[in-house]
């Protein structure tokens, strides 16, 4: 490969690496949100997040398509996928939601509570 050729990133390999990093570091969720610069990927550790932005628009689209397909989100906003993380089978729940008019995704490593239960927490806010 010459210095002018760009190496194409495989979305499946990138996704698997995201899961491996999250599993190794103990993340509770991975958030994928569109930003002007690209796709922001945030690893959540409770209420704290660490992230980066993918500036490769082609990879961004392929990664989102992969997640939507694997989680079966074509006609619903909550799905699940079976994956291998650190050599162990794992179920990842995926929630599709809107932020500033664009679709975003939350990958959760623990089964989400029912939406009504999550919404009830809002009643506790001052």
N, CA, C and O atoms as a printed pandas DataFrame, in Angstrom:
     atom_number atom_name residue_name chain_id  residue_number  x_coord  y_coord  z_coord
0              1         N          UNK        A               1    0.848   -1.175    0.000
1              2        CA          UNK        A               1    0.000    0.000    0.000
2              3         C          UNK        A               1    0.887    1.230    0.000
3              4         O          UNK        A               1    1.850    1.309    0.762
4              5         N          UNK        A               2    0.563    2.187   -0.853
5              6        CA          UNK        A               2    1.353    3.407   -0.911
6              7         C          UNK        A               2    0.869    4.407    0.119
7              8         O          UNK        A               2   -0.195    4.228    0.713
8              9         N          UNK        A               3    1.639    5.453    0.334
9             10        CA          UNK        A               3    1.289    6.464    1.318
10            11         C          UNK        A               3    0.049    7.259    0.947
11            12         O          UNK        A               3   -0.536    7.916    1.809
12            13         N          UNK        A               4   -0.373    7.215   -0.335
13            14        CA          UNK        A               4   -1.554    7.966   -0.753
14            15         C          UNK        A               4   -2.833    7.145   -0.637
15            16         O          UNK        A               4   -3.927    7.709   -0.678
16            17         N          UNK        A               5   -2.723    5.839   -0.494
17            18        CA          UNK        A               5   -3.910    4.993   -0.352
18            19         C          UNK        A               5   -4.440    5.074    1.076
19            20         O          UNK        A               5   -3.676    5.059    2.041
20            21         N          UNK        A               6   -5.761    5.159    1.189
21            22        CA          UNK        A               6   -6.366    5.151    2.513
22            23         C          UNK        A               6   -6.855    3.746    2.809
23            24         O          UNK        A               6   -7.456    3.088    1.961
24            25         N          UNK        A               7   -6.589    3.302    4.018
25            26        CA          UNK        A               7   -7.046    1.984    4.431
26            27         C          UNK        A               7   -8.480    2.112    4.923
27            28         O          UNK        A               7   -8.761    2.914    5.814
28            29         N          UNK        A               8   -9.387    1.330    4.353
29            30        CA          UNK        A               8  -10.802    1.371    4.726
30            31         C          UNK        A               8  -10.991    0.593    6.029
31            32         O          UNK        A               8  -10.519   -0.536    6.166
32            33         N          UNK        A               9  -11.685    1.213    6.977
33            34        CA          UNK        A               9  -11.954    0.578    8.255
34            35         C          UNK        A               9  -13.192   -0.289    8.126
35            36         O          UNK        A               9  -14.226    0.174    7.645
36            37         N          UNK        A              10  -13.099   -1.537    8.547
37            38        CA          UNK        A              10  -14.210   -2.474    8.517
38            39         C          UNK        A              10  -15.168   -2.143    9.664
39            40         O          UNK        A              10  -14.755   -2.181   10.823
40            41         N          UNK        A              11  -16.442   -1.818    9.376
41            42        CA          UNK        A              11  -17.370   -1.448   10.435
42            43         C          UNK        A              11  -17.606   -2.559   11.455
43            44         O          UNK        A              11  -17.783   -2.276   12.639
44            45         N          UNK        A              12  -17.611   -3.823   11.013
45            46        CA          UNK        A              12  -17.800   -4.951   11.948
46            47         C          UNK        A              12  -16.634   -5.042   12.926
47            48         O          UNK        A              12  -16.837   -5.263   14.120
48            49         N          UNK        A              13  -15.421   -4.872   12.424
49            50        CA          UNK        A              13  -14.240   -4.920   13.291
50            51         C          UNK        A              13  -14.233   -3.721   14.237
51            52         O          UNK        A              13  -13.881   -3.862   15.408
52            53         N          UNK        A              14  -14.618   -2.548   13.744
53            54        CA          UNK        A              14  -14.656   -1.350   14.582
54            55         C          UNK        A              14  -15.687   -1.524   15.697
55            56         O          UNK        A              14  -15.429   -1.181   16.851
56            57         N          UNK        A              15  -16.862   -2.061   15.339
57            58        CA          UNK        A              15  -17.915   -2.303   16.319
58            59         C          UNK        A              15  -17.452   -3.297   17.385
59            60         O          UNK        A              15  -17.672   -3.085   18.577
60            61         N          UNK        A              16  -16.817   -4.369   16.953
61            62        CA          UNK        A              16  -16.327   -5.370   17.906
62            63         C          UNK        A              16  -15.282   -4.755   18.838
63            64         O          UNK        A              16  -15.272   -5.041   20.035
64            65         N          UNK        A              17  -14.416   -3.924   18.302
65            66        CA          UNK        A              17  -13.402   -3.265   19.131
66            67         C          UNK        A              17  -14.063   -2.329   20.153
67            68         O          UNK        A              17  -13.612   -2.240   21.295
68            69         N          UNK        A              18  -15.131   -1.635   19.743
69            70        CA          UNK        A              18  -15.882   -0.799   20.691
70            71         C          UNK        A              18  -16.406   -1.643   21.851
71            72         O          UNK        A              18  -16.277   -1.264   23.015
72            73         N          UNK        A              19  -16.995   -2.785   21.523
73            74        CA          UNK        A              19  -17.540   -3.666   22.558
74            75         C          UNK        A              19  -16.441   -4.198   23.470
75            76         O          UNK        A              19  -16.619   -4.266   24.686
76            77         N          UNK        A              20  -15.310   -4.575   22.890
77            78        CA          UNK        A              20  -14.191   -5.100   23.686
78            79         C          UNK        A              20  -13.657   -4.037   24.649
79            80         O          UNK        A              20  -13.392   -4.332   25.814
80            81         N          UNK        A              21  -13.502   -2.814   24.171
81            82        CA          UNK        A              21  -13.024   -1.716   25.024
82            83         C          UNK        A              21  -14.024   -1.479   26.152
83            84         O          UNK        A              21  -13.635   -1.338   27.311
84            85         N          UNK        A              22  -15.303   -1.437   25.815
85            86        CA          UNK        A              22  -16.334   -1.220   26.833
86            87         C          UNK        A              22  -16.321   -2.335   27.875
87            88         O          UNK        A              22  -16.413   -2.071   29.074
88            89         N          UNK        A              23  -16.208   -3.569   27.420
89            90        CA          UNK        A              23  -16.189   -4.703   28.347
90            91         C          UNK        A              23  -14.956   -4.709   29.233
91            92         O          UNK        A              23  -15.048   -4.968   30.433
92            93         N          UNK        A              24  -13.804   -4.424   28.642
93            94        CA          UNK        A              24  -12.546   -4.414   29.402
94            95         C          UNK        A              24  -12.527   -3.306   30.446
95            96         O          UNK        A              24  -12.048   -3.499   31.564
96            97         N          UNK        A              25  -13.052   -2.141   30.071
97            98        CA          UNK        A              25  -12.989   -0.981   30.962
98            99         C          UNK        A              25  -14.193   -0.850   31.888
99           100         O          UNK        A              25  -14.205    0.025   32.754
100          101         N          UNK        A              26  -15.209   -1.706   31.725
101          102        CA          UNK        A              26  -16.353   -1.694   32.626
102          103         C          UNK        A              26  -17.406   -0.649   32.316
103          104         O          UNK        A              26  -18.093   -0.181   33.224
104          105         N          UNK        A              27  -17.550   -0.273   31.055
105          106        CA          UNK        A              27  -18.580    0.700   30.684
106          107         C          UNK        A              27  -19.964    0.097   30.892
107          108         O          UNK        A              27  -20.159   -1.106   30.716
108          109         N          UNK        A              28  -20.919    0.938   31.265
109          110        CA          UNK        A              28  -22.296    0.494   31.439
110          111         C          UNK        A              28  -23.115    0.694   30.169
111          112         O          UNK        A              28  -24.089   -0.021   29.935
112          113         N          UNK        A              29  -22.721    1.669   29.349
113          114        CA          UNK        A              29  -23.413    1.978   28.100
114          115         C          UNK        A              29  -22.432    2.572   27.091
115          116         O          UNK        A              29  -21.363    3.066   27.448
116          117         N          UNK        A              30  -22.828    2.507   25.830
117          118        CA          UNK        A              30  -22.123    3.235   24.778
118          119         C          UNK        A              30  -23.177    4.092   24.089
119          120         O          UNK        A              30  -24.210    3.584   23.653
120          121         N          UNK        A              31  -22.915    5.385   23.992
121          122        CA          UNK        A              31  -23.820    6.296   23.294
122          123         C          UNK        A              31  -23.218    6.659   21.951
123          124         O          UNK        A              31  -22.019    6.922   21.858
124          125         N          UNK        A              32  -24.028    6.676   20.920
125          126        CA          UNK        A              32  -23.607    7.109   19.589
126          127         C          UNK        A              32  -24.523    8.246   19.179
127          128         O          UNK        A              32  -25.715    8.034   18.958
128          129         N          UNK        A              33  -23.975    9.455   19.074
129          130        CA          UNK        A              33  -24.775   10.627   18.753
130          131         C          UNK        A              33  -24.114   11.415   17.627
131          132         O          UNK        A              33  -22.900   11.619   17.624
132          133         N          UNK        A              34  -24.933   11.856   16.668
133          134        CA          UNK        A              34  -24.375   12.660   15.574
134          135         C          UNK        A              34  -23.956   14.044   16.064
135          136         O          UNK        A              34  -24.651   14.669   16.865
136          137         N          UNK        A              35  -22.843   14.499   15.587
137          138        CA          UNK        A              35  -22.324   15.840   15.869
138          139         C          UNK        A              35  -21.940   16.450   14.526
139          140         O          UNK        A              35  -21.843   15.736   13.528
140          141         N          UNK        A              36  -21.725   17.732   14.493
141          142        CA          UNK        A              36  -21.338   18.401   13.250
142          143         C          UNK        A              36  -20.053   17.793   12.685
143          144         O          UNK        A              36  -19.912   17.656   11.470
144          145         N          UNK        A              37  -19.122   17.432   13.560
145          146        CA          UNK        A              37  -17.826   16.907   13.124
146          147         C          UNK        A              37  -17.881   15.439   12.715
147          148         O          UNK        A              37  -16.973   14.960   12.037
148          149         N          UNK        A              38  -18.935   14.710   13.115
149          150        CA          UNK        A              38  -19.029   13.289   12.825
150          151         C          UNK        A              38  -19.881   12.593   13.865
151          152         O          UNK        A              38  -20.764   13.207   14.464
152          153         N          UNK        A              39  -19.622   11.325   14.081
153          154        CA          UNK        A              39  -20.372   10.527   15.052
154          155         C          UNK        A              39  -19.608   10.489   16.366
155          156         O          UNK        A              39  -18.471   10.019   16.415
156          157         N          UNK        A              40  -20.231   10.983   17.429
157          158        CA          UNK        A              40  -19.600   10.952   18.750
158          159         C          UNK        A              40  -19.925    9.618   19.416
159          160         O          UNK        A              40  -21.089    9.230   19.520
160          161         N          UNK        A              41  -18.894    8.931   19.860
161          162        CA          UNK        A              41  -19.040    7.674   20.579
162          163         C          UNK        A              41  -18.582    7.923   22.010
163          164         O          UNK        A              41  -17.428    8.274   22.257
164          165         N          UNK        A              42  -19.517    7.733   22.959
165          166        CA          UNK        A              42  -19.216    7.994   24.365
166          167         C          UNK        A              42  -19.390    6.717   25.166
167          168         O          UNK        A              42  -20.449    6.089   25.130
168          169         N          UNK        A              43  -18.355    6.340   25.882
169          170        CA          UNK        A              43  -18.412    5.203   26.792
170          171         C          UNK        A              43  -18.840    5.737   28.151
171          172         O          UNK        A              43  -18.158    6.578   28.736
172          173         N          UNK        A              44  -19.974    5.245   28.653
173          174        CA          UNK        A              44  -20.514    5.720   29.921
174          175         C          UNK        A              44  -20.105    4.785   31.060
175          176         O          UNK        A              44  -20.166    3.561   30.937
176          177         N          UNK        A              45  -19.692    5.387   32.153
177          178        CA          UNK        A              45  -19.340    4.680   33.373
178          179         C          UNK        A              45  -20.208    5.294   34.468
179          180         O          UNK        A              45  -19.774    6.209   35.168
180          181         N          UNK        A              46  -21.435    4.791   34.613
181          182        CA          UNK        A              46  -22.381    5.450   35.505
182          183         C          UNK        A              46  -22.773    6.779   34.892
183          184         O          UNK        A              46  -23.285    6.825   33.773
184          185         N          UNK        A              47  -22.533    7.869   35.626
185          186        CA          UNK        A              47  -22.879    9.212   35.138
186          187         C          UNK        A              47  -21.720    9.912   34.437
187          188         O          UNK        A              47  -21.845   11.075   34.054
188          189         N          UNK        A              48  -20.606    9.227   34.266
189          190        CA          UNK        A              48  -19.426    9.821   33.650
190          191         C          UNK        A              48  -19.191    9.201   32.278
191          192         O          UNK        A              48  -19.322    7.989   32.104
192          193         N          UNK        A              49  -18.844   10.038   31.307
193          194        CA          UNK        A              49  -18.607    9.532   29.974
194          195         C          UNK        A              49  -17.286    9.987   29.390
195          196         O          UNK        A              49  -16.830   11.102   29.642
196          197         N          UNK        A              50  -16.679    9.114   28.610
197          198        CA          UNK        A              50  -15.460    9.420   27.865
198          199         C          UNK        A              50  -15.717    9.074   26.413
199          200         O          UNK        A              50  -16.217    7.992   26.105
200          201         N          UNK        A              51  -15.376    9.993   25.519
201          202        CA          UNK        A              51  -15.713    9.721   24.140
202          203         C          UNK        A              51  -14.745   10.249   23.122
203          204         O          UNK        A              51  -13.736   10.880   23.437
204          205         N          UNK        A              52  -15.093    9.963   21.877
205          206        CA          UNK        A              52  -14.319   10.422   20.728
206          207         C          UNK        A              52  -15.282   10.616   19.578
207          208         O          UNK        A              52  -16.423   10.157   19.629
208          209         N          UNK        A              53  -14.824   11.297   18.537
209          210        CA          UNK        A              53  -15.650   11.546   17.361
210          211         C          UNK        A              53  -15.044   10.829   16.162
211          212         O          UNK        A              53  -13.851   10.958   15.886
212          213         N          UNK        A              54  -15.874   10.075   15.457
213          214        CA          UNK        A              54  -15.466    9.457   14.194
214          215         C          UNK        A              54  -15.749   10.478   13.102
215          216         O          UNK        A              54  -16.896   10.884   12.914
216          217         N          UNK        A              55  -14.734   10.888   12.395
217          218        CA          UNK        A              55  -14.904   11.875   11.332
218          219         C          UNK        A              55  -15.120   11.233    9.968
219          220         O          UNK        A              55  -15.425   11.935    9.004
220          221         N          UNK        A              56  -14.970    9.927    9.867
221          222        CA          UNK        A              56  -15.151    9.189    8.625
222          223         C          UNK        A              56  -16.651    8.955    8.410
223          224         O          UNK        A              56  -17.231    8.059    9.024
224          225         N          UNK        A              57  -17.280    9.758    7.540
225          226        CA          UNK        A              57  -18.733    9.690    7.319
226          227         C          UNK        A              57  -19.175    8.341    6.766
227          228         O          UNK        A              57  -20.265    7.869    7.090
228          229         N          UNK        A              58  -18.353    7.724    5.946
229          230        CA          UNK        A              58  -18.701    6.414    5.400
230          231         C          UNK        A              58  -18.732    5.373    6.513
231          232         O          UNK        A              58  -19.673    4.584    6.595
232          233         N          UNK        A              59  -17.713    5.364    7.367
233          234        CA          UNK        A              59  -17.677    4.438    8.494
234          235         C          UNK        A              59  -18.856    4.701    9.431
235          236         O          UNK        A              59  -19.479    3.766    9.934
236          237         N          UNK        A              60  -19.153    5.970    9.659
237          238        CA          UNK        A              60  -20.278    6.342   10.525
238          239         C          UNK        A              60  -21.576    5.705   10.029
239          240         O          UNK        A              60  -22.302    5.078   10.801
240          241         N          UNK        A              61  -21.860    5.868    8.749
241          242        CA          UNK        A              61  -23.084    5.310    8.173
242          243         C          UNK        A              61  -23.119    3.791    8.238
243          244         O          UNK        A              61  -24.147    3.204    8.576
244          245         N          UNK        A              62  -22.000    3.157    7.913
245          246        CA          UNK        A              62  -21.932    1.700    7.930
246          247         C          UNK        A              62  -22.068    1.149    9.355
247          248         O          UNK        A              62  -22.673    0.098    9.563
248          249         N          UNK        A              63  -21.508    1.858   10.321
249          250        CA          UNK        A              63  -21.586    1.445   11.720
250          251         C          UNK        A              63  -23.028    1.520   12.223
251          252         O          UNK        A              63  -23.506    0.600   12.887
252          253         N          UNK        A              64  -23.709    2.607   11.908
253          254        CA          UNK        A              64  -25.118    2.759   12.307
254          255         C          UNK        A              64  -25.969    1.692   11.622
255          256         O          UNK        A              64  -26.808    1.067   12.272
256          257         N          UNK        A              65  -25.769    1.474   10.336
257          258        CA          UNK        A              65  -26.518    0.440    9.614
258          259         C          UNK        A              65  -26.314   -0.927   10.250
259          260         O          UNK        A              65  -27.267   -1.694   10.394
260          261         N          UNK        A              66  -25.084   -1.236   10.630
261          262        CA          UNK        A              66  -24.764   -2.506   11.268
262          263         C          UNK        A              66  -25.519   -2.666   12.582
263          264         O          UNK        A              66  -26.096   -3.722   12.844
264          265         N          UNK        A              67  -25.515   -1.625   13.406
265          266        CA          UNK        A              67  -26.185   -1.675   14.712
266          267         C          UNK        A              67  -27.693   -1.821   14.532
267          268         O          UNK        A              67  -28.318   -2.635   15.211
268          269         N          UNK        A              68  -28.283   -1.044   13.628
269          270        CA          UNK        A              68  -29.722   -1.117   13.374
270          271         C          UNK        A              68  -30.109   -2.516   12.916
271          272         O          UNK        A              68  -31.115   -3.064   13.366
272          273         N          UNK        A              69  -29.317   -3.091   12.026
273          274        CA          UNK        A              69  -29.611   -4.431   11.511
274          275         C          UNK        A              69  -29.449   -5.495   12.597
275          276         O          UNK        A              69  -30.333   -6.331   12.779
276          277         N          UNK        A              70  -28.324   -5.470   13.319
277          278        CA          UNK        A              70  -28.072   -6.480   14.354
278          279         C          UNK        A              70  -29.107   -6.436   15.482
279          280         O          UNK        A              70  -29.464   -7.475   16.036
280          281         N          UNK        A              71  -29.593   -5.229   15.825
281          282        CA          UNK        A              71  -30.542   -5.076   16.926
282          283         C          UNK        A              71  -31.994   -5.146   16.453
283          284         O          UNK        A              71  -32.909   -5.113   17.275
284          285         N          UNK        A              72  -32.214   -5.240   15.148
285          286        CA          UNK        A              72  -33.573   -5.327   14.621
286          287         C          UNK        A              72  -34.379   -4.064   14.844
287          288         O          UNK        A              72  -35.552   -4.134   15.210
288          289         N          UNK        A              73  -33.762   -2.900   14.628
289          290        CA          UNK        A              73  -34.419   -1.626   14.906
290          291         C          UNK        A              73  -35.170   -1.035   13.715
291          292         O          UNK        A              73  -35.608    0.113   13.788
292          293         N          UNK        A              74  -35.331   -1.770   12.638
293          294        CA          UNK        A              74  -35.948   -1.169   11.455
294          295         C          UNK        A              74  -37.379   -0.690   11.704
295          296         O          UNK        A              74  -37.829    0.249   11.047
296          297         N          UNK        A              75  -38.097   -1.305   12.629
297          298        CA          UNK        A              75  -39.487   -0.910   12.881
298          299         C          UNK        A              75  -39.793   -0.686   14.359
299          300         O          UNK        A              75  -40.958   -0.608   14.749
300          301         N          UNK        A              76  -38.763   -0.584   15.172
301          302        CA          UNK        A              76  -38.976   -0.347   16.600
302          303         C          UNK        A              76  -37.800    0.448   17.167
303          304         O          UNK        A              76  -36.771    0.584   16.505
304          305         N          UNK        A              77  -37.942    0.971   18.380
305          306        CA          UNK        A              77  -36.904    1.820   18.958
306          307         C          UNK        A              77  -36.076    1.112   20.027
307          308         O          UNK        A              77  -35.113    1.681   20.540
308          309         N          UNK        A              78  -36.442   -0.119   20.367
309          310        CA          UNK        A              78  -35.663   -0.884   21.344
310          311         C          UNK        A              78  -35.470   -2.288   20.811
311          312         O          UNK        A              78  -36.433   -2.971   20.463
312          313         N          UNK        A              79  -34.221   -2.713   20.750
313          314        CA          UNK        A              79  -33.916   -4.046   20.261
314          315         C          UNK        A              79  -32.778   -4.645   21.052
315          316         O          UNK        A              79  -32.245   -4.019   21.968
316          317         N          UNK        A              80  -32.411   -5.847   20.696
317          318        CA          UNK        A              80  -31.288   -6.492   21.369
318          319         C          UNK        A              80  -30.477   -7.276   20.358
319          320         O          UNK        A              80  -30.972   -7.682   19.307
320          321         N          UNK        A              81  -29.222   -7.476   20.704
321          322        CA          UNK        A              81  -28.338   -8.262   19.848
322          323         C          UNK        A              81  -27.478   -9.168   20.713
323          324         O          UNK        A              81  -27.104   -8.817   21.832
324          325         N          UNK        A              82  -27.178  -10.320   20.179
325          326        CA          UNK        A              82  -26.287  -11.272   20.843
326          327         C          UNK        A              82  -24.893  -11.059   20.261
327          328         O          UNK        A              82  -24.710  -11.076   19.044
328          329         N          UNK        A              83  -23.910  -10.856   21.145
329          330        CA          UNK        A              83  -22.535  -10.611   20.724
330          331         C          UNK        A              83  -21.585  -11.424   21.607
331          332         O          UNK        A              83  -21.995  -12.028   22.598
332          333         N          UNK        A              84  -20.331  -11.424   21.228
333          334        CA          UNK        A              84  -19.261  -12.009   22.036
334          335         C          UNK        A              84  -18.376  -10.868   22.505
335          336         O          UNK        A              84  -17.892  -10.086   21.687
336          337         N          UNK        A              85  -18.160  -10.762   23.803
337          338        CA          UNK        A              85  -17.269   -9.750   24.354
338          339         C          UNK        A              85  -16.296  -10.453   25.279
339          340         O          UNK        A              85  -16.701  -11.128   26.225
340          341         N          UNK        A              86  -15.022  -10.293   25.006
341          342        CA          UNK        A              86  -13.961  -10.951   25.754
342          343         C          UNK        A              86  -14.186  -12.468   25.798
343          344         O          UNK        A              86  -13.957  -13.121   26.817
344          345         N          UNK        A              87  -14.646  -13.009   24.653
345          346        CA          UNK        A              87  -14.844  -14.443   24.508
346          347         C          UNK        A              87  -16.084  -14.995   25.188
347          348         O          UNK        A              87  -16.271  -16.211   25.236
348          349         N          UNK        A              88  -16.938  -14.119   25.718
349          350        CA          UNK        A              88  -18.146  -14.574   26.413
350          351         C          UNK        A              88  -19.386  -14.052   25.688
351          352         O          UNK        A              88  -19.396  -12.924   25.195
352          353         N          UNK        A              89  -20.437  -14.888   25.626
353          354        CA          UNK        A              89  -21.678  -14.411   25.001
354          355         C          UNK        A              89  -22.333  -13.336   25.864
355          356         O          UNK        A              89  -22.326  -13.418   27.092
356          357         N          UNK        A              90  -22.896  -12.332   25.205
357          358        CA          UNK        A              90  -23.492  -11.210   25.915
358          359         C          UNK        A              90  -24.664  -10.676   25.098
359          360         O          UNK        A              90  -24.620  -10.651   23.868
360          361         N          UNK        A              91  -25.708  -10.250   25.799
361          362        CA          UNK        A              91  -26.821   -9.564   25.144
362          363         C          UNK        A              91  -26.643   -8.075   25.358
363          364         O          UNK        A              91  -26.444   -7.616   26.483
364          365         N          UNK        A              92  -26.718   -7.321   24.266
365          366        CA          UNK        A              92  -26.640   -5.864   24.328
366          367         C          UNK        A              92  -27.993   -5.333   23.875
367          368         O          UNK        A              92  -28.476   -5.677   22.796
368          369         N          UNK        A              93  -28.601   -4.491   24.709
369          370        CA          UNK        A              93  -29.862   -3.857   24.353
370          371         C          UNK        A              93  -29.551   -2.526   23.697
371          372         O          UNK        A              93  -28.667   -1.794   24.142
372          373         N          UNK        A              94  -30.281   -2.217   22.637
373          374        CA          UNK        A              94  -30.030   -1.003   21.871
374          375         C          UNK        A              94  -31.313   -0.181   21.815
375          376         O          UNK        A              94  -32.371   -0.677   21.429
376          377         N          UNK        A              95  -31.198    1.080   22.208
377          378        CA          UNK        A              95  -32.318    2.001   22.165
378          379         C          UNK        A              95  -32.023    3.089   21.141
379          380         O          UNK        A              95  -30.943    3.680   21.138
380          381         N          UNK        A              96  -32.984    3.341   20.283
381          382        CA          UNK        A              96  -32.881    4.401   19.291
382          383         C          UNK        A              96  -33.692    5.583   19.820
383          384         O          UNK        A              96  -34.827    5.406   20.264
384          385         N          UNK        A              97  -33.120    6.780   19.777
385          386        CA          UNK        A              97  -33.823    7.959   20.264
386          387         C          UNK        A              97  -33.404    9.166   19.436
387          388         O          UNK        A              97  -32.445    9.099   18.667
388          389         N          UNK        A              98  -34.129   10.268   19.597
389          390        CA          UNK        A              98  -33.788   11.465   18.845
390          391         C          UNK        A              98  -33.138   12.499   19.747
391          392         O          UNK        A              98  -33.545   12.695   20.892
392          393         N          UNK        A              99  -32.116   13.156   19.205
393          394        CA          UNK        A              99  -31.473   14.262   19.887
394          395         C          UNK        A              99  -31.292   15.383   18.874
395          396         O          UNK        A              99  -30.621   15.198   17.858
396          397         N          UNK        A             100  -31.874   16.521   19.134
397          398        CA          UNK        A             100  -31.825   17.669   18.237
398          399         C          UNK        A             100  -32.249   17.286   16.814
399          400         O          UNK        A             100  -31.660   17.737   15.832
400          401         N          UNK        A             101  -33.283   16.447   16.730
401          402        CA          UNK        A             101  -33.849   16.085   15.431
402          403         C          UNK        A             101  -33.105   15.007   14.665
403          404         O          UNK        A             101  -33.469   14.706   13.528
404          405         N          UNK        A             102  -32.076   14.418   15.251
405          406        CA          UNK        A             102  -31.322   13.355   14.581
406          407         C          UNK        A             102  -31.360   12.091   15.427
407          408         O          UNK        A             102  -31.461   12.157   16.652
408          409         N          UNK        A             103  -31.277   10.940   14.765
409          410        CA          UNK        A             103  -31.309    9.673   15.483
410          411         C          UNK        A             103  -29.988    9.421   16.182
411          412         O          UNK        A             103  -28.916    9.694   15.644
412          413         N          UNK        A             104  -30.089    8.889   17.405
413          414        CA          UNK        A             104  -28.922    8.517   18.194
414          415         C          UNK        A             104  -29.205    7.137   18.781
415          416         O          UNK        A             104  -30.336    6.654   18.734
416          417         N          UNK        A             105  -28.174    6.509   19.329
417          418        CA          UNK        A             105  -28.300    5.130   19.794
418          419         C          UNK        A             105  -27.611    4.952   21.141
419          420         O          UNK        A             105  -26.533    5.493   21.386
420          421         N          UNK        A             106  -28.265    4.176   22.010
421          422        CA          UNK        A             106  -27.714    3.829   23.324
422          423         C          UNK        A             106  -27.587    2.307   23.366
423          424         O          UNK        A             106  -28.580    1.589   23.248
424          425         N          UNK        A             107  -26.364    1.826   23.533
425          426        CA          UNK        A             107  -26.115    0.395   23.673
426          427         C          UNK        A             107  -25.920    0.114   25.154
427          428         O          UNK        A             107  -25.010    0.662   25.777
428          429         N          UNK        A             108  -26.763   -0.734   25.720
429          430        CA          UNK        A             108  -26.761   -0.982   27.161
430          431         C          UNK        A             108  -26.351   -2.418   27.457
431          432         O          UNK        A             108  -26.789   -3.357   26.793
432          433         N          UNK        A             109  -25.506   -2.565   28.463
433          434        CA          UNK        A             109  -25.002   -3.886   28.826
434          435         C          UNK        A             109  -25.822   -4.546   29.929
435          436         O          UNK        A             109  -25.569   -5.696   30.287
436          437         N          UNK        A             110  -26.798   -3.827   30.465
437          438        CA          UNK        A             110  -27.743   -4.391   31.420
438          439         C          UNK        A             110  -29.130   -4.169   30.850
439          440         O          UNK        A             110  -29.383   -3.165   30.185
440          441         N          UNK        A             111  -30.015   -5.096   31.109
441          442        CA          UNK        A             111  -31.381   -4.991   30.595
442          443         C          UNK        A             111  -32.003   -3.675   31.077
443          444         O          UNK        A             111  -31.991   -3.383   32.273
444          445         N          UNK        A             112  -32.542   -2.887   30.152
445          446        CA          UNK        A             112  -33.133   -1.600   30.558
446          447         C          UNK        A             112  -34.422   -1.809   31.330
447          448         O          UNK        A             112  -35.150   -2.777   31.108
448          449         N          UNK        A             113  -34.690   -0.884   32.239
449          450        CA          UNK        A             113  -35.954   -0.910   32.963
450          451         C          UNK        A             113  -37.045   -0.488   31.994
451          452         O          UNK        A             113  -36.781    0.131   30.963
452          453         N          UNK        A             114  -38.246   -0.826   32.340
453          454        CA          UNK        A             114  -39.358   -0.417   31.482
454          455         C          UNK        A             114  -39.377    1.105   31.365
455          456         O          UNK        A             114  -39.038    1.814   32.313
456          457         N          UNK        A             115  -39.765    1.585   30.225
457          458        CA          UNK        A             115  -39.772    3.026   29.971
458          459         C          UNK        A             115  -40.594    3.787   31.010
459          460         O          UNK        A             115  -40.193    4.873   31.429
460          461         N          UNK        A             116  -41.709    3.252   31.424
461          462        CA          UNK        A             116  -42.551    3.926   32.410
462          463         C          UNK        A             116  -41.782    4.097   33.725
463          464         O          UNK        A             116  -41.880    5.142   34.368
464          465         N          UNK        A             117  -41.026    3.086   34.124
465          466        CA          UNK        A             117  -40.234    3.187   35.353
466          467         C          UNK        A             117  -39.160    4.257   35.209
467          468         O          UNK        A             117  -38.894    4.992   36.159
468          469         N          UNK        A             118  -38.543    4.356   34.042
469          470        CA          UNK        A             118  -37.519    5.372   33.832
470          471         C          UNK        A             118  -38.149    6.754   33.858
471          472         O          UNK        A             118  -37.568    7.692   34.405
472          473         N          UNK        A             119  -39.332    6.888   33.272
473          474        CA          UNK        A             119  -40.002    8.180   33.232
474          475         C          UNK        A             119  -40.473    8.592   34.627
475          476         O          UNK        A             119  -40.526    9.784   34.928
476          477         N          UNK        A             120  -40.818    7.619   35.485
477          478        CA          UNK        A             120  -41.244    7.939   36.844
478          479         C          UNK        A             120  -40.134    8.635   37.620
479          480         O          UNK        A             120  -40.419    9.408   38.535
480          481         N          UNK        A             121  -38.880    8.380   37.276
481          482        CA          UNK        A             121  -37.767    9.046   37.973
482          483         C          UNK        A             121  -37.807   10.546   37.765
483          484         O          UNK        A             121  -37.290   11.294   38.595
484          485         N          UNK        A             122  -38.410   11.005   36.674
485          486        CA          UNK        A             122  -38.503   12.435   36.422
486          487         C          UNK        A             122  -39.349   13.131   37.477
487          488         O          UNK        A             122  -39.152   14.314   37.755
488          489         N          UNK        A             123  -40.303   12.390   38.072
489          490        CA          UNK        A             123  -41.137   12.966   39.124
490          491         C          UNK        A             123  -40.322   13.324   40.352
491          492         O          UNK        A             123  -40.754   14.152   41.153
492          493         N          UNK        A             124  -39.163   12.725   40.516
493          494        CA          UNK        A             124  -38.307   12.976   41.673
494          495         C          UNK        A             124  -37.478   14.253   41.549
495          496         O          UNK        A             124  -36.883   14.709   42.525
496          497         N          UNK        A             125  -37.442   14.829   40.339
497          498        CA          UNK        A             125  -36.640   16.028   40.124
498          499         C          UNK        A             125  -37.281   17.235   40.818
499          500         O          UNK        A             125  -38.506   17.346   40.860
500          501         N          UNK        A             126  -36.461   18.131   41.357
501          502        CA          UNK        A             126  -37.031   19.308   42.030
502          503         C          UNK        A             126  -37.713   20.251   41.052
503          504         O          UNK        A             126  -38.241   21.286   41.458
